[in-house]
Amino acid sequence: MSLKNAFTIIFGKLMVKTLHLLGRDAGNFPGLVLWTINKDCLKAFKVDCPIVAVTGTNGKTSVTNYLSHIFASGGKKIITNPEGNNLDTGICSLLLNHCDMRGRVHADYLVLETDESHVPVVYSKLNLQTLVLLNFFRDQLDRNGEVETLILKVKKFLETFEGNVVLNADDPNVARLGLANPNNKNIHYFSVDRYQGATDKPYEVGEGKFCPFCDTELVYDYYQYSHIGKFHCPKCGFGNIEPEVEIKNVDLTVPSFEADGETYKTAHNSIYYMYNMAAVYTAAKLYNFDKAILHDTFEHFEVNNGRLERFEVDGSSLLVNLAKNPVGANMTLRVMNEQAGSKELLFVLNDNLADGHDVSWIWDINFSVFNNVDRVVTSGTRAYDIAIRIKCSGYDPDKIFVYPDLDEATASLFSTKGDKFAIANYTAIQPTRAAIKRYKSLKENGEEKSNGKTENSSYVS
């Protein structure tokens, strides 16, 4: 180890130890400091085990957690970042917390969620074995720019990468990357067969309209959601892919799917979730995990950090989901609309730095179809913006209630009984979960909390 790398590790470990002694969480900060003083700090770590990385716009955290659970259930010692921290600095901090004073990281596998734009940065310095790529959607424009910018960054990395690449064959933005390196024979595609809710025409906004190779408009046999579906280019044939794994017989009423002739029950019932499970199944298959582990994981494991998380509060059932872009919000709305009976919606929208200050993406959410939604509550730093957006979709403004304060919004949501859904963007998801838990605790302890004004719809005037 060079003197520079030795200093990097020793300094970093002392920083982590000091933070722990002070009772502070050694999260992203140590990695940020190391990255500032040494841009090659990741090279200081000695990682001899295989690395599995998961990236893409939506679903990274869920897929990473599922894969980590499968690896751990198989008796493997893993190191992972279950709460995110998926930038270069966050991964650096993670390794600092798990290495010895010589920078050696002891594990059977590293399973790492990785931000799309940081894939080339991190894995030019760490030896990646498998990259799972889920999807590409427009997301956080003021940080990432247009989606094509991200695709080209990952493409450049894949042009020289010869490890395993697990790709969504039903996303043209992802499927194109299977051709980035003609010499790589380790390309593994997954696909999901048409499900009952698929449409012949686009139902929501999407990005994959033209062939990336000849600019011809793509032809879709069907759309599963957004631009995800069965497509091909009528001119050059792009999209005519034989997937290694094809998920069939998706039944959202059970819910379940079929893969390689076996039926797997699942914990959730959305097509978006089924694509995540297809990615998990394909990646796990590369490592020959016991089918019993897969069955148990798909049926019983849940992430429970705001990704399709269920709460039972004061006689009401609530499903909470993170949505940081139009596609994430549209998928939660689709799950809500597909559920029979009346329901209510809480939408929490922030515009903090980590969210992106530009919230124009809410105008690409499809609010035009509300199936038996009796009431909408909005909250967050941009509570009025999302309320106006919903009103402009044609929804009755007298049924929209605005409470920028999350505790008041939560109390308003649970002032009625029945099925509830909550959508929250990136910096809003954990405060929303906390507010729900506070309200639940108050009710269970027999305490009452005022929900403020009974209605607040003055913005419509």
C-alpha positions in Angstrom: 0.0 0.0 0.0 1.3 3.4 -0.9 1.9 6.0 1.8 -0.9 8.1 0.4 -3.4 5.2 0.6 -2.2 4.3 4.0 -2.8 7.8 5.3 -6.2 7.9 3.6 -7.3 4.7 5.5 -5.9 5.6 8.9 -7.3 9.2 8.7 -10.6 7.9 7.6 -10.8 5.2 10.3 -9.9 7.7 13.0 -12.6 10.0 11.7 -15.2 7.2 11.9 -14.0 6.2 15.4 -14.2 9.9 16.6 -17.7 10.3 15.3 -18.8 7.1 17.0 -17.3 8.2 20.3 -19.3 11.4 20.0 -22.5 9.4 19.4 -22.7 10.6 15.8 -23.6 8.5 12.8 -20.7 8.0 10.5 -22.8 8.3 7.4 -21.8 10.2 4.3 -19.5 12.7 6.0 -16.3 10.7 6.3 -16.4 9.7 2.7 -17.0 13.3 1.7 -13.9 14.4 3.6 -11.8 11.6 2.1 -13.0 12.3 -1.4 -12.1 16.0 -0.9 -8.5 15.3 0.0 -8.0 12.2 -2.3 -10.1 11.7 -5.4 -8.7 8.2 -5.7 -9.6 7.2 -2.1 -11.6 4.2 -3.3 -8.4 2.7 -4.6 -7.1 2.6 -1.1 -9.5 -0.2 -0.1 -8.7 -3.9 -0.7 -11.9 -5.6 -1.8 -11.2 -9.2 -2.8 -14.9 -10.3 -2.9 -17.3 -10.0 -5.8 -19.3 -6.7 -6.1 -22.9 -6.7 -7.3 -24.2 -3.2 -8.1 -27.8 -2.1 -8.7 -28.6 1.1 -10.6 -31.4 2.8 -12.5 -33.8 5.6 -11.9 -36.5 3.8 -9.9 -36.3 0.6 -7.7 -32.6 0.7 -6.7 -33.1 0.5 -3.0 -35.8 -2.2 -3.2 -33.8 -4.5 -5.5 -30.6 -4.0 -3.5 -32.4 -4.9 -0.3 -34.0 -8.0 -1.9 -30.7 -9.2 -3.3 -28.9 -8.6 0.0 -31.6 -10.6 1.8 -31.2 -13.5 -0.6 -27.4 -13.5 -0.3 -27.6 -13.3 3.5 -30.2 -16.1 3.6 -27.8 -18.2 1.6 -25.3 -17.9 4.5 -23.1 -15.3 2.8 -21.5 -12.4 4.7 -22.5 -9.3 2.8 -21.8 -5.6 3.1 -24.5 -3.4 1.7 -26.0 0.1 1.8 -29.7 -0.6 2.6 -30.7 3.0 3.3 -29.1 4.4 0.1 -25.9 6.5 0.5 -25.4 5.5 -3.1 -23.0 8.3 -4.3 -19.2 7.9 -4.4 -18.8 9.5 -1.0 -21.5 7.3 0.6 -19.9 4.1 -0.7 -16.5 5.4 0.5 -18.0 5.9 4.0 -19.6 2.4 3.9 -16.2 0.8 3.1 -14.5 2.9 5.8 -17.0 1.5 8.4 -16.2 -2.1 7.4 -12.5 -2.2 6.6 -9.6 -2.8 8.9 -6.7 -0.4 9.4 -5.0 -1.7 6.3 -8.1 -1.0 4.2 -9.0 -4.7 3.8 -12.8 -5.3 3.4 -13.8 -8.8 4.6 -17.0 -10.1 3.1 -18.3 -12.8 0.7 -20.1 -10.1 -1.4 -20.6 -6.4 -1.6 -24.2 -5.6 -2.8 -24.3 -1.9 -3.5 -27.0 0.5 -4.6 -25.3 3.0 -6.9 -26.5 6.2 -8.3 -26.6 6.1 -12.1 -24.3 9.0 -12.6 -21.7 7.5 -10.2 -21.4 4.1 -11.7 -18.5 5.1 -13.9 -16.8 7.0 -11.0 -17.1 4.2 -8.4 -16.4 1.2 -10.6 -13.4 2.7 -12.4 -11.8 2.3 -9.0 -13.5 -0.9 -7.6 -13.6 -4.3 -9.4 -17.3 -4.8 -10.3 -18.5 -8.3 -11.1 -22.3 -7.7 -11.8 -24.2 -4.6 -12.8 -28.0 -4.7 -12.5 -29.6 -1.9 -14.6 -33.4 -1.4 -14.0 -34.7 1.5 -16.0 -34.0 5.1 -17.1 -36.6 7.8 -16.6 -36.4 11.6 -16.4 -35.4 12.4 -12.8 -34.0 15.4 -10.9 -33.3 17.6 -14.0 -31.4 20.2 -12.1 -28.9 17.6 -10.9 -28.9 15.0 -13.7 -29.9 16.9 -16.8 -31.8 15.1 -19.5 -32.0 11.3 -19.2 -29.8 10.8 -22.3 -26.9 12.4 -20.4 -27.1 9.6 -17.8 -27.5 6.9 -20.4 -24.4 8.0 -22.3 -22.4 8.1 -19.0 -23.3 4.5 -18.2 -22.8 3.4 -21.9 -19.2 4.8 -21.9 -18.5 2.7 -18.8 -20.0 -0.5 -20.3 -18.0 -0.1 -23.5 -15.0 -1.6 -21.7 -16.8 -3.6 -19.0 -16.8 -7.4 -19.5 -18.6 -8.5 -16.3 -22.2 -9.5 -15.9 -24.8 -7.0 -17.1 -28.4 -7.6 -16.1 -30.7 -5.5 -18.3 -34.4 -4.7 -18.6 -35.3 -5.8 -22.1 -38.6 -3.9 -21.9 -37.0 -0.5 -21.5 -35.4 0.7 -24.8 -33.2 3.1 -22.8 -31.7 0.1 -20.9 -31.9 -2.6 -23.7 -29.7 -0.5 -26.0 -26.8 -0.8 -23.5 -26.5 -4.5 -24.1 -24.8 -3.5 -27.4 -22.4 -1.1 -25.8 -19.6 -3.7 -25.8 -19.9 -6.3 -28.6 -17.1 -8.3 -26.9 -19.0 -8.8 -23.6 -20.7 -12.2 -23.7 -22.2 -11.8 -20.2 -25.3 -9.8 -21.1 -28.4 -11.1 -19.3 -31.8 -9.7 -20.3 -35.1 -10.0 -18.3 -38.6 -9.2 -19.4 -42.2 -9.3 -18.1 -44.9 -10.7 -20.3 -48.1 -8.6 -20.8 -50.2 -8.3 -17.7 -53.9 -7.6 -17.4 -53.5 -3.8 -16.9 -51.2 -3.3 -20.0 -52.4 -0.8 -22.6 -52.1 -0.6 -26.4 -51.4 3.2 -26.1 -49.3 5.1 -23.6 -51.0 5.6 -20.3 -48.4 7.9 -18.8 -45.5 10.1 -19.9 -42.4 8.1 -21.1 -39.0 8.6 -22.6 -38.4 5.7 -25.1 -40.1 6.8 -28.3 -37.4 6.5 -31.0 -34.8 4.0 -31.9 -31.4 5.0 -30.5 -29.6 3.4 -33.5 -31.6 4.7 -36.5 -34.0 7.3 -35.0 -37.0 5.5 -36.3 -40.2 5.7 -34.1 -40.5 2.6 -32.1 -43.5 0.3 -32.5 -45.1 -1.0 -29.3 -47.2 -4.2 -29.0 -48.2 -3.0 -25.6 -47.2 -0.7 -22.7 -46.9 -2.0 -19.2 -46.3 1.4 -17.7 -44.7 4.6 -18.9 -42.4 3.6 -21.9 -41.8 0.1 -20.5 -43.3 -2.6 -22.7 -42.9 -4.8 -25.7 -41.3 -2.8 -28.5 -39.3 -3.0 -31.7 -37.8 -0.8 -34.4 -39.5 -1.5 -37.7 -36.4 -0.4 -39.6 -33.3 -1.9 -37.9 -35.0 -4.5 -35.6 -33.8 -3.1 -32.3 -35.9 -4.6 -29.6 -36.2 -8.1 -31.0 -34.6 -9.6 -27.9 -34.9 -13.1 -26.5 -34.6 -12.6 -22.8 -32.8 -15.0 -20.6 -35.5 -14.6 -18.0 -39.2 -14.0 -18.9 -41.6 -13.4 -16.1 -45.0 -14.8 -17.1 -48.6 -15.2 -15.8 -48.4 -12.1 -13.6 -51.5 -12.2 -11.4 -51.9 -9.1 -9.2 -54.8 -10.6 -7.3 -52.7 -13.3 -5.6 -50.2 -11.7 -6.2 -47.8 -14.0 -8.1 -45.7 -14.5 -11.2 -44.1 -17.5 -13.0 -40.4 -17.9 -13.8 -38.7 -20.9 -15.4 -41.9 -22.9 -14.9 -42.3 -22.2 -11.2 -44.9 -19.9 -9.6 -43.7 -17.4 -7.0 -46.0 -15.5 -4.6 -45.1 -11.9 -3.9 -45.6 -9.4 -1.1 -47.0 -6.6 -3.4 -49.2 -6.4 -6.4 -48.0 -3.8 -8.9 -46.5 -4.3 -12.3 -43.7 -1.9 -11.2 -42.9 -4.2 -8.3 -43.0 -7.3 -10.7 -40.2 -5.7 -12.8 -38.1 -5.3 -9.6 -38.7 -8.9 -8.8 -37.7 -9.9 -12.4 -34.4 -8.1 -11.9 -33.8 -9.8 -8.5 -34.6 -13.2 -9.9 -32.3 -12.7 -12.9 -29.4 -11.5 -10.7 -29.9 -14.2 -8.1 -30.0 -16.9 -10.8 -26.4 -15.9 -11.8 -25.3 -17.0 -8.3 -27.3 -20.3 -8.2 -29.3 -19.6 -5.1 -31.6 -22.3 -3.8 -35.2 -21.8 -5.1 -36.5 -22.2 -1.6 -34.7 -19.0 -0.6 -36.2 -17.2 -3.6 -39.7 -18.4 -2.8 -39.5 -17.3 0.8 -37.9 -13.9 -0.1 -40.5 -13.0 -2.7 -43.4 -14.0 -0.6 -42.4 -12.6 2.8 -39.6 -10.1 2.6 -40.4 -6.4 2.7 -38.1 -3.4 2.7 -40.3 -1.3 5.0 -38.5 2.1 4.5 -41.2 3.9 2.5 -41.1 1.7 -0.5 -44.6 0.2 -0.7 -44.7 0.1 3.1 -47.9 -0.8 4.9 -49.3 0.8 8.0 -52.4 -0.1 10.1 -53.5 3.1 11.9 -56.6 3.5 14.0 -58.7 1.2 11.9 -57.4 2.4 8.5 -54.9 0.7 6.1 -52.2 2.9 4.6 -49.8 2.1 1.8 -46.8 4.6 1.6 -44.5 4.8 -1.4 -41.6 7.0 -2.4 -42.0 8.9 -5.7 -39.3 11.3 -6.8 -40.3 11.6 -10.5 -43.5 11.2 -12.6 -43.1 7.5 -13.2 -42.8 6.7 -9.5 -45.9 8.8 -8.7 -47.9 7.3 -11.6 -47.2 3.8 -10.5 -48.4 4.5 -7.0 -51.6 6.1 -8.4 -52.1 3.1 -10.7 -51.9 0.8 -7.7 -54.4 3.0 -5.9 -56.8 3.2 -8.8 -56.6 -0.6 -9.4 -57.7 -1.3 -5.8 -61.5 -1.6 -5.5 -63.5 0.6 -3.2 -63.2 4.1 -2.0 -59.8 5.5 -0.8 -58.0 8.7 0.1 -54.6 10.1 -0.9 -51.9 12.0 0.9 -49.3 13.7 -1.3 -46.2 15.2 0.3 -44.0 17.3 -1.9 -40.7 19.0 -0.9 -38.3 21.0 -2.9 -35.1 20.7 -0.8 -31.7 20.4 -2.4 -31.7 16.6 -2.5 -35.1 16.7 -4.2 -34.2 19.3 -6.8 -35.7 22.7 -6.6 -37.5 22.2 -9.9 -40.9 20.6 -9.3 -42.2 21.0 -12.8 -42.2 17.2 -13.0 -45.5 17.1 -11.2 -47.2 18.2 -14.3 -46.2 14.9 -16.0 -48.1 12.9 -13.4 -51.3 11.4 -14.7 -54.0 12.7 -12.2 -56.7 12.5 -14.9 -57.9 9.1 -13.6 -59.0 9.0 -10.0 -61.0 5.8 -9.3 -63.2 6.3 -6.2 -60.8 8.8 -4.5 -62.9 10.6 -1.9 -60.4 13.1 -0.6 -56.9 14.3 -1.2 -54.6 15.8 1.5 -51.4 17.7 0.4 -48.4 18.6 2.5 -44.7 19.5 2.4 -42.8 22.7 1.3 -44.7 22.7 -2.0 -48.1 21.6 -0.6 -49.9 24.2 -2.6 -48.2 23.4 -5.9 -49.2 19.8 -5.8 -52.7 20.8 -4.7 -53.0 23.1 -7.7 -51.7 20.4 -10.0 -54.4 18.0 -8.8 -57.1 20.6 -9.1 -56.0 21.4 -12.7 -56.5 17.7 -13.6 -60.2 18.2 -13.0 -60.5 16.8 -9.5 -63.0 18.6 -7.3 -61.2 21.3 -5.4 -63.6 21.0 -2.5 -62.1 17.6 -1.8 -58.5 18.9 -1.6 -57.2 19.8 1.9 -53.8 21.6 2.2 -51.7 21.3 5.4 -48.0 22.2 4.9 -47.4 20.9 8.4 -47.0 17.1 8.2 -48.5 16.3 11.6 -51.6 18.3 10.7 -51.8 16.6 7.3 -51.5 13.2 8.9 -54.2 13.9 11.5 -56.5 15.2 8.6 -55.8 12.0 6.6 -56.8 9.8 9.5 -59.8 11.9 10.6 -61.8 9.5 8.4 -61.7 5.7 8.3 -60.9 3.5 5.3 -58.1 2.7 2.8 -55.4 5.3 2.4 -52.4 5.9 0.1 -49.5 8.2 0.6 -47.0 9.5 -1.9 -43.9 11.4 -0.8 -40.8 12.5 -2.6 -37.2 12.0 -1.6 -36.7 14.3 1.5 -40.4 13.9 2.4 -40.5 10.1 2.7 -38.8 9.7 6.1 -40.6 12.7 7.8 -43.9 11.3 6.4 -43.2 7.9 7.9 -42.2 9.6 11.2 -45.4 11.6 11.3 -47.5 8.5 10.7 -45.8 6.7 13.5 -46.2 9.7 15.8 -50.0 9.8 15.1 -50.3 6.1 15.5 -48.5 6.3 18.9 -50.8 9.1 20.0 -53.9 7.1 19.1 -52.7 4.0 20.7 -51.9 5.9 23.9 -55.4 7.4 23.9 -54.2 11.0 23.1 -55.9 13.3 20.7 -54.1 15.7 18.3 -55.9 18.6 16.5 -55.7 18.4 12.8 -55.9 22.2 12.4 -58.5 23.6 10.1 -61.1 21.3 8.8 -60.4 22.4 5.3 -58.0 24.7 3.4 -58.7 25.2 -0.3 -58.4 29.0 -0.6 -55.8 28.5 -3.4 -58.6 27.7 -5.9 -60.0 31.3 -5.8 
